[in-house]
Amino acid sequence: MNTFRKNGARIEVWRDAAQLSARAAELFADIAVQSIEARGRFSVALSGGSTPKALYRLLADDAHQDALTETWPLTHVFWTDERSVPPLDPQSNYRMAREALLMHVPVPDEQIHRMHGEDEPARAAASYASVLESEIGTPVPVFDLILLGMGTDAHTASIFPHSPLLKDSFSNQTVAAIYIEKLRAARLTLTMRVLNHAHNIIFLVSGVEKAEPLRRVFASVDSDEELPARWVRPTKGAPLWLVDEEAARLLV
């Protein structure tokens, strides 16, 4: 493993996606324990994508079940974003996390807070904002951990390049409904305001196809300020990027 800082972020480079997932599982468990000791509960926002899915499967295995036995009952699960589909649709981020992780761990059903992608998007966004306010409180909900991925266009959550969500008009929202023109689809997503108030943010990035966008995210010039991943700048400390060697090949 190689570790360094770049543009204020912490980066850990692991050999492959398996090592990356193992490290993420270790950090997940540590943050859960620390959060429960400090605040009596652990609030985590899950991301979609293939790399997070590998982490969820690892957290559900027997070895990690033993390590997390006492934390799951005090865990509250949320999502960073969701497609406008029913909960059991193959494209649903909720369904992926449910099948890979939540069906296998003792998180109480009432502590699993999914985004209602099947509802009209604006109404679903407003409803989820109310859930965050009631479950986490404070004007801006502060998660103990937010897990993020990054697309080949450097989008994160469902905030895409040149999105209106990067403009000041969304600075007071916590959850937004947005239409992604290139996908011809609506999405629900936490806003940058929420992402940047988390106690901990961990990016999970793997694969050679992520090498060029990752290089652009960490370029010293500001010509790519429209890349959403560059906007993740937490107020409580630097984000941690867990990347594999293929994704990091243009960084080092």
Steps between C-alpha positions, in 0.01 A plus 500: 500500500619849409357805676541870425318832496399691191309830491413455867348153461637179648557224245572134569598287201433128537604220269152406383130533572510213751762673715316830462177341624674338795641838604159663460339231718762561771432874494124447495522294819734748672282801417187314612651423840635852546167657402302284740742578781471873428132537409323173582430414135660468159349672196635395161401596146556224246593544135413292196752350261708185456786600732274580798310177428819301562536678834141422600547132425816499710323667794235226483744211528545300820828660606363853483170397653687405814686831508182704447252302710452776756498787250230395253208549745616861551560568130275724290532446126432767237587546132702761316281476190241293323356445156133573436402135508307274742700347787529153347595620153839363383625861467414591860788592729283394792446155350872453441590591860212292634605186315874540556488612865180593678325163465792343684556733796281586802424864424142565619262563211395835644864614485527440126402824330475458125430767242160442339604495136156378394339829608482824303860629524441844655265349758744218573785748551294712740394188690859380538610843620235468772631155592852636537377785717301271730758221520824700513389855582693827469445739206748295299499125578843381611572138411761298682607348168414558136624248246548636149599363165614689190384452143716521189377860461599571863139518617434399858171411667265620220675832453629512143732743318335836423209406725278776641585342837843662474342844501425721798125466446517154659724600789218487756353164397589168656334266250430579135310349211692548179449396138818368334467593134762261365337210685146622429414410856413661831707444812483584869821607671648651810642842421857621540382686808434167672802317362733769627364493855570131564737393775662255256493462123656201327525475122529150353651503151630206299575410140720634223206690348507729807868596455450802274204651688689448826800682356275789399339516845842542660652726235638820647331720238143617544387435144293201615308667779183360346608149606273424798752282686723807533224675695508249785694705753373411848496766768609242760815377326630358176320221315674164483540349154548123487613415148655199335822507298318502167299808591804674649738433210501867388530644850839364600 
